Structures are given as structure tokens and as C-alpha cells.
Amino acid sequence: MENDLMLLLTEFKNITMNLCSFLENEDYDKINELIEKRESLINRMKSIEYNSQDFISISEELNLIKWEEKLHILMFEKQKKLKENLSRISIGKSINASYNKKFYVDPIFLNKKI
């Protein structure tokens, strides 16, 4: 059982490392697939029997906490960056819309003058 757990946690770490590298390179296409793989690994870990001490020792050996923290920080930073970009786009659209409305001439207004 400990071997199974070791294999699953090693695969979990590899997927986490891949997620980190994709986030650093802003390659968002494969992230959903990797997150789904992580979820399936978690479900498989739930189905096997192991004690918590084995889990803790293997996690420490593989530095899982370090990788999880790195992934969390990267996701937070990228989310913040994307929100800022969306905010800038939204502000730009509202500025364009208000600017264009100032110079929009109503066709009915033109017809009345002629």
C-alpha cells in the first residue's frame, strides 16, 4: 500500500510541477487537463488504504508542500494579472463608448435641418 501511495504522490508532484511551468510560461491550454488529472489522482488516493504518517513522510520526502505553495502563489499572481487586464479592457471599452457617443450625430437631427 505504501508503494501505491508513493507512486500516486510522485505522479501528483509531477503534475503539480507541470502546472507550475505552464503557468510561468502562460500556456493556459493544458491547465484544465492537468487539474482534472490531479483530481483523479486525489480520488484514487482516497480509495487506497494508508495511514497518515505514511502520507506525511512521503509528502515531506517529495517536497509536496513546497510545490503546492508555489502553485498557489503562481495561480494567485496570474489571476490578479488577468483581473487587472480585464479591468483595463473594461475601462477602455467604456471610454471608447462615451467618446463615440459625443460625436454621434442623430440622423433624424440631420433630416430636420435640411
N, C-alpha and C positions, 0 to 999 in steps of 0.2 A: 504494500500500500504506500509506503513512503516513497518508493521508486516512482509510482504513478503520480504522486503529488509533485515530486521533483521534476518530472517531465512536463507536467501541466504548468507549473510555475516558471520553468525555463521558457516554455513557449509563450507564456503570458509576458514575461520580461522582454522577449524578442519583439513581440507585437508592440509593446509599450515603447521600446526603443525606435521601432519603425514609425510609430505615430509621432514621436518627438522629431525625428528627422524630416518627416513630411510637413509638419507644422513649421519647422525652421525654414524649410525651402518654399513654404507657401504653396505646396502641392495638395490642394484640398480634395482632389478627385477620389483618392483611395481611402480617405479617412473613415467614411461611413462603413466601408467593408471591414476595415481593421477593428473598428469599435464593435461591430457585430461578432467578429471572431473572438474578441475579448469577452463579450457577454456569454458566448457559448462555452468558452473555457471556464468561466466562473460557474456556469450551470453544471459543467462536468465535475468541477471541484466539489460542488455541493453534493453530488451523487456518490462520491467515494468516501470511505471512512478513513479518518486520520485524527490524531489528537492535535490540540492547539500548539503544543510545544514543538511538534514536528513542523508545523506550518511556520511558526515564528523562526525557528532555526534555519529553515530553508530560505525564508524570505530575507533574513539577515545575510545569509551566505550569498544570495543573488543580488543584494542591494536593491530590493524591490521598492523600498520606501523612498530611496533617493530618486529612482526613476519615476515613481508616481508623483512626487513633488515637482520634479522637472516638467512632467507632462501637464500637471495642474497649472503651473506658472505660465508655461507656453500657451495653453488654451486661454487663460485669463488675459494675457497680453494681446493675443491675436483677436480675441473677442472685443477687447477695448479698442484696438486699432480699427476693426471693421465698423464698430459703432460710430467712431469718430468720422470715418469715411462716409458712412450713410448720413450722418448729421450734416456734413459739408454738402453732400449731394442734395439733401432736402432743402437746405438754406439756399443753395444755388438755384434750385427749381423755383422756389418762392420768389427770389429776387428777379429771375427772368420773367416770371408770370406777372409780377407787379410792374416791371419795367415795360413789358409789352402792352399792358393794358393802358398805360398813359398815352401811348401813341396810336392806339387803335381808334380808327375813325368809323363811326357807325354809318353804314351805307344809307340808312334812312335819312340821316342828317345831311348827307351829300345830296340826295334827291330833292330835299326841301329847298336847298339853296339854289339849285339850278332851276 
